[in-house]
Amino acid sequence: VEQGIPKELASRIISLTHLDLVFDSIAIAKQHGKSPEDMLSIRLRLFARLGFVALTDALRRVHFSSPSDGLAIETLTHQLDLRALRITEIAVERGVEEVWKALRLDAVRAQVDRMVTKDIDIAAVVLLDARLRRIVAEAKA
């Protein structure tokens, strides 16, 4: 809306963005024999607890020094969403609190908090993605 997009169109775009969360949750729920509501609830709780809501907002404010920076941020945002999805799958199997402690997600939250309180850049997002990739790989091993 601040960029001149009509409010009705902006609302539609935002709802479509969040629709991916719903579709992913339905797919995971079927795989694990859970209700889509429970799955979405777990995913949204983890997403919020990890600070990804603030991170998503911060990523929208990244200053692009070249046109390819926008594509890089979009790709990295997608990667972070996939990592959060994998952590959700693990949490469904083991429980949110157990996963939070076992995967040391407090440290991830601290990293996210540092990122959103400073000028966020692509390198910081790459480092976060790499950390989450290692965490997920170790948890699934």
N, C-alpha and C positions, 0 to 999 in steps of 0.2 A: 504494500500500500504506500509506504514511504517512497518507493521508486516510481510511483505513478500507475501502478497496476490497480484496476478497479477492485474494491473490497470483495465483491462477490466472486470474482475470478481468483483472487488470492486465497479466499477460503476454500474454494474447490481444489486448488493446487495443494494446499496444506493437507486437506483430507486425503487426497490421492497419495501423498508422501507417506502418510501414516497407514494407509491401506496395506502396504507391503508388510507391516508388522502383523496385521490381522491374517493375511494369507499365509505368511510363514508360520504363525502360531497354529493355524488350522492344520497345516501339513505335519508339523511336529507332533501335535496332539494325536493325530491318527497313528503315527509311528509308535508312540509311547502309550497308547490306550488311555489318554487323558482327555478331558474336555477342552475345547478351544478357549473357553473362558479362563480356566485354570492356567493354561499355557500362556495366554496373553498376560494374565496377571503376573506370573513369574517373570516374564520377559520385561514388562514395564517396570516392575520393582527393581530388577537388576540394572536396567538401563538408567533409572533415576539414581539408584544408590551408587553406581559407578561415576555419576556426574555427566553422563552422556547427553543429558538435556542441555546443560550449560555449554558443553563442548560443541554440540550441534549449532547452537546459537553463535558461538565464537567462530566456528568455521565459516559461517555466513558472512562474517565481518573481515575475513582475511583479505589483506591488500594483495592484489595480483600485480606482479611486475611484468608479466607477459601473458598472452592469451592461453598458453599451455598450462599456466598455474591453475586456472579454473578447472580444467580437465583433471589435473593432478588431485586437486582437493575433492572433486566429485568421486574419483576413483578411490581415493583413500577413505572417504566417508562410507562408501559402499563396503570396503574391506573391514572397517570398524564395525559396521552393522553385521557383517558375516561373523566376525569374532564374537560379538555379543550374542548372536544366535547360537553359536557353538557352546558358549558358556551357559546359555539357557538350557540347551539339551543336557548338559552335564548336571545342572542344578535339578532338572526334573528327575534324574536318576538318583542323585545323592542328597538332595535337599539344599536349599539356598544357603543356610548358615554354614553347613559343612563345606560347601564349595567356596564360600567367601573366605573361610579360614584356610582351607587346604590350598587354594590357589593364590593366597596372599593378596586378595583383591583390595585390601586397604592401601597397599602400596600403589596399586594402579589408580585408585581414587585420588591419592595424594599427587600423583603425576598429572592427572587430569586437572585437578584444582590449580596446580602451578601453571598449566598451559592456559587456562581460561582467565587467570588473573593477570597475565602478561600479554604482550603481543604474540599471538599464536602465529606460527609459520609452518610451512610444509615439512621442514626437517623434524620439527617436534611431533607432527602427526605420524611421520614415517617411523620414528622411534617408538611411539606408542603402539602402532600397528605391529611392529616387530616383537615388542614385549608380549602383546596379547597372542600373537601367533605362537611364540614359544610356550606360553602358559597353556594354551589349548592343546598343543602337541604333547606336552608333558602329561597333562591330565588324561588324555586319551590313550597314552602308552601303557 
